[in-house]
Amino acid sequence: MARARTAANKKSALQKTSPRRTPTKSSQRKPAARPARAAARIVKPRGPKQEVAISHHHDEDFAAGLRSYAQYRDRGIAEATHGMVRAHVVRFVERCNPAVVSKLHYHDTEFQMVYVLKGWVKTELEGKGEVLMRQGSSWTQPPKIRHKINDYSHGCELLEIILPADFDTVEL
């Protein structure tokens, strides 16, 4: 039958088997400098303090916008962020007519992300070719990337998030 050792017995057993060491010069060195703490890497916000933006879905909030075949519902984020970010829902309201819709263009932005809320859209992105994006799909459009929409489903809706809120669109 094995004997159970107590914590005190284990400690004394370790002391008997482990030779006592004296500190050497290498073990007395100061530890290497630690990386900066995460708090030091936080980027302070630019401009005025941001506000809370709350937006509820109302069909009557969709209005004409950049494209004649689409309506836009602003989410109130541009005002709340003092122009730093825009978020809007784009709803395609006409059937896709490639002569009107499929125009190569780019946006002069710092960041753009698109998320498909309803339906599907075929977009063509410089360097990627045509991509079919379905409900739940998303993509980013780097600054000034050339792109166009080739087709979309009836009732397709997209959420676009863009920095800065005001930007130029250049048709090519």
DRENDO-1510 file (C-alpha; in Angstrom, 1 decimal, always signed):
<recs>
REC; n; res; u; v; w
REC; 1; MET; +0.0; +0.0; +0.0 .
REC; 2; ALA; +1.5; +3.4; -1.1 .
REC; 3; ARG; +1.8; +6.1; +1.6 .
REC; 4; ALA; +0.3; +9.4; +0.9 .
REC; 5; ARG; +2.7; +12.3; +1.3 .
REC; 6; THR; +1.6; +15.6; +2.8 .
REC; 7; ALA; +2.6; +18.9; +1.3 .
REC; 8; ALA; +5.3; +19.4; +4.0 .
REC; 9; ASN; +6.8; +15.9; +3.2 .
REC; 10; LYS; +6.9; +16.6; -0.5 .
REC; 11; LYS; +8.7; +19.9; +0.1 .
REC; 12; SER; +11.3; +18.3; +2.4 .
REC; 13; ALA; +11.8; +15.5; -0.2 .
REC; 14; LEU; +12.4; +18.1; -2.9 .
REC; 15; GLN; +14.9; +19.9; -0.8 .
REC; 16; LYS; +16.9; +16.7; -0.2 .
REC; 17; THR; +17.1; +15.8; -3.8 .
REC; 18; SER; +17.6; +19.3; -5.4 .
REC; 19; PRO; +21.0; +20.8; -4.9 .
REC; 20; ARG; +21.0; +24.3; -3.6 .
REC; 21; ARG; +22.1; +26.9; -6.2 .
REC; 22; THR; +23.8; +30.2; -5.7 .
REC; 23; PRO; +22.8; +33.0; -7.9 .
REC; 24; THR; +25.1; +33.5; -11.0 .
REC; 25; LYS; +25.6; +36.8; -12.9 .
REC; 26; SER; +23.3; +35.6; -15.7 .
REC; 27; SER; +20.5; +34.9; -13.3 .
REC; 28; GLN; +20.9; +38.3; -11.7 .
REC; 29; ARG; +20.3; +40.2; -14.9 .
REC; 30; LYS; +17.3; +42.4; -15.2 .
REC; 31; PRO; +14.4; +41.0; -17.2 .
REC; 32; ALA; +13.9; +42.1; -20.8 .
REC; 33; ALA; +11.7; +45.1; -21.3 .
REC; 34; ARG; +8.1; +44.1; -21.7 .
REC; 35; PRO; +6.0; +45.1; -24.7 .
REC; 36; ALA; +3.9; +48.2; -24.3 .
REC; 37; ARG; +0.6; +47.5; -22.7 .
REC; 38; ALA; -2.6; +47.4; -24.7 .
REC; 39; ALA; -3.9; +50.6; -23.2 .
REC; 40; ALA; -0.9; +52.5; -24.7 .
REC; 41; ARG; -2.0; +51.3; -28.2 .
REC; 42; ILE; -5.5; +52.7; -28.1 .
REC; 43; VAL; -6.0; +55.3; -30.8 .
REC; 44; LYS; -7.7; +58.4; -29.5 .
REC; 45; PRO; -10.8; +59.5; -31.4 .
REC; 46; ARG; -10.5; +62.3; -33.9 .
REC; 47; GLY; -12.9; +65.2; -33.7 .
REC; 48; PRO; -15.9; +65.7; -31.5 .
REC; 49; LYS; -17.3; +63.0; -29.2 .
REC; 50; GLN; -19.5; +60.5; -31.1 .
REC; 51; GLU; -23.1; +60.2; -30.2 .
REC; 52; VAL; -25.5; +57.3; -30.1 .
REC; 53; ALA; -27.4; +56.6; -33.3 .
REC; 54; ILE; -30.6; +54.5; -33.2 .
REC; 55; SER; -32.4; +53.7; -36.3 .
REC; 56; HIS; -35.5; +51.6; -36.7 .
REC; 57; HIS; -36.8; +50.1; -40.0 .
REC; 58; HIS; -39.5; +52.2; -41.7 .
REC; 59; ASP; -40.2; +51.7; -45.4 .
REC; 60; GLU; -41.1; +55.4; -45.8 .
REC; 61; ASP; -37.5; +56.3; -44.8 .
REC; 62; PHE; -36.1; +55.0; -48.1 .
REC; 63; ALA; -35.4; +57.9; -50.5 .
REC; 64; ALA; -33.7; +58.6; -53.8 .
REC; 65; GLY; -29.9; +58.7; -53.8 .
REC; 66; LEU; -26.8; +58.2; -55.8 .
REC; 67; ARG; -28.3; +55.7; -58.3 .
REC; 68; SER; -31.7; +56.1; -60.1 .
REC; 69; TYR; -32.5; +52.3; -59.7 .
REC; 70; ALA; -32.0; +52.3; -56.0 .
REC; 71; GLN; -33.4; +53.9; -52.8 .
REC; 72; TYR; -31.3; +54.6; -49.7 .
REC; 73; ARG; -32.2; +54.6; -46.0 .
REC; 74; ASP; -29.7; +56.5; -44.0 .
REC; 75; ARG; -28.9; +55.1; -40.5 .
REC; 76; GLY; -28.1; +58.4; -38.8 .
REC; 77; ILE; -24.5; +57.4; -38.2 .
REC; 78; ALA; -23.0; +60.2; -40.3 .
REC; 79; GLU; -24.5; +62.8; -38.0 .
REC; 80; ALA; -23.7; +60.9; -34.8 .
REC; 81; THR; -20.0; +60.5; -35.9 .
REC; 82; HIS; -19.7; +64.1; -37.2 .
REC; 83; GLY; -19.0; +62.9; -40.7 .
REC; 84; MET; -16.6; +60.1; -39.9 .
REC; 85; VAL; -18.8; +57.2; -41.0 .
REC; 86; ARG; -21.9; +56.7; -43.2 .
REC; 87; ALA; -24.1; +53.7; -43.0 .
REC; 88; HIS; -27.1; +53.2; -45.2 .
REC; 89; VAL; -29.3; +50.5; -46.6 .
REC; 90; VAL; -29.5; +50.3; -50.4 .
REC; 91; ARG; -32.7; +48.8; -51.9 .
REC; 92; PHE; -32.8; +48.0; -55.6 .
REC; 93; VAL; -36.2; +49.2; -56.8 .
REC; 94; GLU; -36.0; +48.6; -60.6 .
REC; 95; ARG; -35.1; +45.5; -62.6 .
REC; 96; CYS; -31.4; +45.4; -63.4 .
REC; 97; ASN; -30.8; +47.1; -66.8 .
REC; 98; PRO; -27.0; +46.6; -67.5 .
REC; 99; ALA; -27.0; +49.8; -69.7 .
REC; 100; VAL; -27.9; +51.8; -66.6 .
REC; 101; VAL; -26.5; +49.7; -63.7 .
REC; 102; SER; -23.3; +48.2; -65.0 .
REC; 103; LYS; -21.1; +51.2; -65.1 .
REC; 104; LEU; -17.5; +50.9; -64.0 .
REC; 105; HIS; -16.7; +53.3; -61.2 .
REC; 106; TYR; -14.8; +53.9; -58.0 .
REC; 107; HIS; -15.4; +55.7; -54.7 .
REC; 108; ASP; -12.9; +58.1; -53.2 .
REC; 109; THR; -13.1; +56.5; -49.7 .
REC; 110; GLU; -10.9; +55.3; -46.9 .
REC; 111; PHE; -13.0; +52.2; -46.2 .
REC; 112; GLN; -16.1; +50.6; -47.6 .
REC; 113; MET; -17.9; +47.4; -46.6 .
REC; 114; VAL; -21.0; +46.0; -48.1 .
REC; 115; TYR; -23.3; +43.3; -46.5 .
REC; 116; VAL; -26.1; +41.6; -48.3 .
REC; 117; LEU; -29.3; +41.9; -46.2 .
REC; 118; LYS; -31.7; +40.4; -48.7 .
REC; 119; GLY; -31.5; +38.7; -52.1 .
REC; 120; TRP; -28.3; +38.5; -54.1 .
REC; 121; VAL; -26.1; +40.7; -56.2 .
REC; 122; LYS; -23.4; +40.0; -58.8 .
REC; 123; THR; -20.6; +42.5; -58.4 .
REC; 124; GLU; -17.4; +42.8; -60.4 .
REC; 125; LEU; -14.3; +43.9; -58.5 .
REC; 126; GLU; -11.0; +44.9; -60.0 .
REC; 127; GLY; -8.6; +42.0; -59.6 .
REC; 128; LYS; -11.3; +39.6; -58.4 .
REC; 129; GLY; -13.7; +39.4; -61.4 .
REC; 130; GLU; -17.4; +38.8; -61.0 .
REC; 131; VAL; -18.5; +37.5; -57.6 .
REC; 132; LEU; -22.0; +36.3; -56.6 .
REC; 133; MET; -22.9; +37.6; -53.2 .
REC; 134; ARG; -26.0; +36.2; -51.4 .
REC; 135; GLN; -27.9; +37.1; -48.2 .
REC; 136; GLY; -25.3; +37.1; -45.4 .
REC; 137; SER; -22.3; +37.7; -47.7 .
REC; 138; SER; -20.1; +40.7; -47.3 .
REC; 139; TRP; -17.1; +42.3; -49.0 .
REC; 140; THR; -14.8; +45.3; -48.6 .
REC; 141; GLN; -13.9; +47.7; -51.4 .
REC; 142; PRO; -10.5; +49.1; -50.8 .
REC; 143; PRO; -10.0; +52.9; -51.6 .
REC; 144; LYS; -10.6; +53.6; -55.3 .
REC; 145; ILE; -11.0; +50.0; -56.4 .
REC; 146; ARG; -12.8; +49.9; -59.8 .
REC; 147; HIS; -16.1; +48.0; -59.6 .
REC; 148; LYS; -19.6; +47.6; -61.0 .
REC; 149; ILE; -22.8; +45.8; -60.3 .
REC; 150; ASN; -23.7; +43.3; -63.1 .
REC; 151; ASP; -27.0; +42.0; -61.8 .
REC; 152; TYR; -29.2; +41.7; -58.6 .
REC; 153; SER; -32.4; +40.0; -57.5 .
REC; 154; HIS; -35.7; +41.6; -57.0 .
REC; 155; GLY; -35.9; +43.2; -53.6 .
REC; 156; CYS; -32.1; +43.0; -53.0 .
REC; 157; GLU; -31.0; +45.1; -50.1 .
REC; 158; LEU; -27.4; +46.0; -49.1 .
REC; 159; LEU; -25.9; +47.6; -46.0 .
REC; 160; GLU; -23.0; +49.9; -46.9 .
REC; 161; ILE; -20.6; +51.3; -44.3 .
REC; 162; ILE; -18.3; +54.0; -45.6 .
REC; 163; LEU; -15.5; +56.2; -44.3 .
REC; 164; PRO; -15.7; +59.1; -44.5 .
REC; 165; ALA; -19.4; +59.9; -44.6 .
REC; 166; ASP; -19.0; +62.2; -47.6 .
REC; 167; PHE; -17.1; +60.9; -50.6 .
REC; 168; ASP; -16.9; +61.3; -54.4 .
REC; 169; THR; -17.9; +58.6; -56.9 .
REC; 170; VAL; -16.0; +58.7; -60.2 .
REC; 171; GLU; -17.5; +56.9; -63.2 .
REC; 172; LEU; -15.0; +55.6; -65.7 .
</recs>
